[in-house]
Amino acid sequence: MTYIYAKPARQDAESLPANDNNHATRADLSFLDVINDEDEVADIARRAERLGHVTLIAMAIGLAALPVLCLMLV
């Protein structure tokens, strides 16, 4: 069975095919290196969810307190 990984193994200069266009040390430029790890993505999602909950609670308190404040000023 062949396993498929999200990040492929880096290629060494020795394992690359012989080609005059390749440098001796080839830079491995993969967009998969830019993508965050699953732990980092989960942490960002957790913080965003907490911020959403705090915002929702603050809006509810503000919407309940604004009419009371207006009635007290009248």
Secondary structure, 3 states (H helix, E strand, C coil): CCCCCCCCCCCCCCCCCCCCCCCCCCCCCCHHHCCCCHHHHHHHHHHHHHHHHHHHHHHHHHHHHHHHHHHHHC
